[in-house]
Amino acid sequence: MSRDIEIKDPRPIRSTSPAISDPTPPRHPQPPRLVRPRLAPASRWRIRLQHPLLYLTLTLTILSCHPTSQPEPTDGLGHFAARSDHLQRLEPQGQRILHGSGLSFDPHDANRSTEQRARPVVYAVYYDLSSLRYDWHLILRAQLNAYEDYVLPQIDLGFSYDGRPYEDAIGQGDLDHAIERLCFGLRELRRPVLLRPGYQFNNPWHAYDAEHYGEAWQRLAGTLRGRWDLDHVALVWTYWADGYPDYMAYYPGDQYVDWWSIDVASPQDLAMPRSHAFIEAAHGHGYPVLLGAATPARADLSRAEQAWTQWFEPLLRFLRRHGNIKAFTYMTWDWSQMNRFADPVLYERYRNELMHPIYQHSAPYDELRWRLDLER
């Protein structure tokens, strides 16, 4: 049995509404005053001690998030700019630059080289399209298979013979049989290829006609992609730094190109504003760049200090400065013979540069498969 209990407030009830006869306007009720609880002396001391620690923690956190300038490298070459990804064929993803060299004529000698951690992953070779044999790929495949680790060929394909250009004949279809032999060999190599057709298109020695050159490139690319479906071949459009400046007149179009490339052979090539402009234009079109270098004729590799300061320092500063340079091939050096014809000090400096983790050297296939997306 329950009983209802009425609890009465002993305080008298006051009306919140003023009497009608009261001329004073109504007053808004005031919010209750917050009463700060009194803390024990020990609690007050804890709060006072925590405030400086809190300020110190926040200050350190802010400073740690603020970008700080890195100390300048002592080698005088500058920092590596962050590499940009363009998601093109055979482009290394992330902070990587493919390391390339001239093809060694003795792969077994290259395998015995003491510089195992810096062996090139790309080897450059040259062929002339018009004189290409049907079995041209056999010797190259045997050489590439002789390397212990997985390596890629860079094939420079000429559209001229002994200074006589024939790019017009390519565009007209007169050399379709040569293109077929090329594509057959590229398939039979059974490995990815960096192909530079009509390389150094603006070199006065080649004397290519800009319009005919573009037509020749498009015909070759159409056969390679459409008829043979060679998706493992990256088409590299190659500019000569000391050639005709209007390089875009030779451009075949974005749909026919996978990489841009620039060849240099002197400190003046590296210093020209149009060389830097070409790299920046490649970035604007969304392409990585392959930097091809050849030892200048005036460079004396037997004098280390002179060769390093006059040629290698400008070359490596150029490479470090531009973030969309994703491959570097020193085309006139046989890697396995390098320490035999260069000054030991120069050789050691160059080797130390290649020890930087940004350079991608030869490696087992399983490692390169995901770095270069070889199975896409």
N, C-alpha and C positions, 0 to 999 in steps of 0.2 A: 504494500500500500504506500503510494507516494503522495507527498504533500507539496503543493506549490508554495514556494517560499518567495516572498516579495522582499527585495532588498531596497531599502530606501536610502537615498543619499542625504545625510544629515545637513548638507549645506543648503541654504535657501536658494531657490530657483529665481534667477533674475532674467527679465525679459531682454532679449537682444534688440528688440524694436523699440524706438523711442515713442513716447506718448504723442498722440496727434497734436496736442496743444504745444509740444516742445518744438520751438523754432530751430533748434540746433540740428544741422545736417547729420545724417547717419555716419558713424565712424566704421571703417573697415577693421575687421578683427586683426590684430597683430599676430604674426607667427610666433609660435612659442620660442622663447630664448633657449639656445643650445647651451647647455652647461658642460664645460670641459671637465671630464672626469679627472680627479686628482690621482696622480700616479705615485706609487711608492718611490722613494729616493733612488733605488736601484734601477727602476724602469726609466726614470728621467735620464740617468747617466747612460743607459744603453742607447737611447735615441740620440743623445748628443754625440756619442761616439760613432754611431752609424752614419750620420750625415756626411762627415768628411770622407769616409770610405765610399759612400755612394757617389759623391762628386768625383772622386778619383777614378772609380770604376767607369763612370760614364765618359770621362775625359779620355781614358785609355782606349775605350771602345771606339770613340769617334776618330781618334788619331790612327787607329789600326785600319779603319775603313777608308781613310783618305789616301788617294794615290800619292805615292812618294816617288821622286825621281831616283832611278837606279844610278849607281856610280858608273862613270864612263869607263869602258873597257880599256885596259892598259895597252892593247895591241894597236890602237889607233884606227881600228876598222869600224867602230860604232856598233850599236846594238842591231840585232836582227829584228826588223819590223815583223809584226804578227802576220803570219801567212793567211791569206784569204782563200776560202773554198768556193769554187765555181761549179762543182759537180759535173765536170767534163770527163770524157773517156781517159782512163789511165792517170787521172790526176790524183796525187797522194793527198789524202784528207788530213786536216790538222796541220800541225807545225812540222812539216816535212818538205825537203827538197831532194829530188832524185839526183844522185851523183852519177855522172857519166864520164866516159873517156873514149879515146880511140880504141878500136878493136885490137886486142892483143893477138899477135901472130902465133903466139905459143900459149894457149890456155893453160897447159900443164905448168908452165913457168909461172903464170899468174896464180895458180892454185898453190904453188910452193912459196909465194911471196910471204914475207913476214908480216905484211900489213893486212892481215886477214880481216880486221875489223873495219877496214876502209876500202874494201874492194868495190869497184863501181857496180851499180845495178843496171846501167845502160851502157851499151857499146855501139859506137857510131861507125857506119860503113857507107860506101858510096856505090851507086850504080847509074848507068845511063839507060834511059828507057828504050831508046831506039835499038840498042844493041843487046838487049836483055835476052839471054838464052832461056829455053823452056825449063832447063834444070838448074837455073841460077841459084836456087834456094838450097841445094844439097850441101855444098861446102859450108855455107853460112850455118845451116842447121847443125852440121857436125861440130863446128867450132863452138856454137852456143851450148850444145849438149855436153861439151868437154869440161865446162866449168862446174865446180863442185856445187855452188849455190845457184839459185834461179836468177837469170839475167834476161834483160830485154834488149832487142836491137833497135837502134835509131837508124833508119835507112834514109839517106839523102839521095833523092832521085832527080837526075838532071834532065832538063828539057832542051839541052843544047849539046852539040858535040864539036869540040875544038873551036869554040867561039861562034859556031853557026847554030842559031836557034831554030827549032822546028815546032814551036808551040802552036803555030797556025795549023800544021798538019794534024796535030793531036785533036784540036778542036773540030776539024773537018771530018774526022773519023778515019784518016789514013793510017793511023797507028793503033787501031782497035785491037789488032792481033797482039801487039806488044802489051797493051793494057791487060789483055786476057792472060798472057804469060805472067805478068806481074801478080795478078790476083790469084792465079793458081799457086804460085810460089808462096804468097803470103798465107794462104790457107794451109799449105803443107809445112810451113815452119812450126805450126802448132804452138804458138806462143804469141802474146801481145806484141804489138809493134808501134813505135812512134815513126810515122812516115812523113817525110818532108818533101813533097813533090815540087819540082821546079824551085828548089830552095834558092834563096837570095834573088828573088824575082826582080829587084831593082838594081842589081849589079850591072854596071855598064858593060862588063865583059860578056854577060849573057845576052844583052840587047833584046830583051823580050818586049814585044808590043803589049801594052797594058790590056787592051780589049781582047786580043787573041789569047793572052795568058789566062784571063778569067774564064774564057770559053774552054780552054784545055783542062783547067782544073775542074770545072763543073762536069765535063765529060768523064774524066777519070773518076771523080767522086761518085757520079751516078752509077757507073759500072761496078765500082767497089761496094757500094751500099745496096744498090737495087738488084743487080744481077747476082752478085756473089754473097751478099749479106755478111760482110766481114766486119762485124761489130767490135771485134777485138783489135782493130786497127784505128789508131788516132791520127787524124789528118792535121798536120802542123804547117801553118802558113808562115814562111820565114823571110824576114826583112834583113837587108844588109845595111848596117849603120852608116856606112860611108857611101851609099848609093844614092839614086835619085830620091829626093825628099818626098814627092807626092805618092806615098805608099798606098793610100786608099784607092788610087786609080787602078791598082792591081787586085783589089779585094774581090774574091769570088762570091761573097755573101755568107752570112752567119750560118745558114743551113748546110753549108758545105765544109765547115771548119770546126775543129775540136780544140786546138791550141793556137796561140800565136807564138812566134819565135823571133829572136834577134841575134844576129851574129856580129861579134866585135873582134877586132884584131889590133887595136892600138889604144893608148890612153886617150887620144883625141876622140875616138868613137864613144868612149864612156862619158866624156865631158860635154858632148854636144847636147843642147837642149832638146833636139828632136828625138834623141835616143830615149830620154826620160819621158818625152811626150808620147812615144810609141807604147811604152810600158803602161802609162796611165790610160791611153786609149783602149788597150787590151782589157784593162779592168773595167772600163766603161761598157765595153761590149760583152763582158761576162766571161772572159777567157783567162786561163793561166798562161804563163809565159815560160818558154824554154830558152835559157841563155846559152848560146854557143860561143865558145872562146877559142881563139887560135893564137899561139905565141907570136908576138910581133917580130918582124924580120930583124929589127934593130935590137931586140932584147938579147943580152948575153947571159944565158943561164949559168955560165961558169962563174959569174960575179954575183954572188948572192945578194949583197946589200943593194946594189944598183937595180937588179932585176926585181927585187921585192918592192922597193919604194916606188919605182917608176911604172911597174906594170901590175903586180899582184895586189898591192894595196888599193889602187883605184878600182880594179876589177872586183875585189871582194867587198869593198864599200858599196859599189853599185848593186851587187847581189843582195847585200844585207838591207839596203835602203828600201827596196821595192817588195812589198808583201805578196804580190801575185806572181813573182818568179818562183815556180814550183819544180823546176828542173834545171840542172847546170851540167853541161858537157864540155870538158876540155878536149877538143877534138884532135889536137896534134900531139897528144901524149899517149904512148903505150904504157898503161899503168904498171905492168910488170917490169918494164925497162926504165921506169922513171928515175930511180935512184942511181942509174948507171951513167946518165948523161947530164944530170943537174948537179949543181953544187950541193954538198951534203947539208950545209946550213939552210939553203933554199928548200931542199927536199924536206927537211925536218919542219920548217915553218908551214909549208903547205900541208904536210901530214897532220900537224897539230890543228890546223883549221878544219880539216875533214873529220877530226875526232869529235867535233861538236855534234850533239845528239840530233840536231835538226836535219842532218844529211842522212838520206836513206841509201844504204849500201846494199850490196847483194845479200840475199838471205834465203832461207828455205821457202819453198812455195807457199806453205801454209801461213807463214807470216806475211808475205806479200799479197796473198789472196784477199785478205780483208783490208789491208792498207790501200790497195789500188782497186778494190772492188772488181777483181778479175773475172768473176763468174756472173756478172749481171747480164 
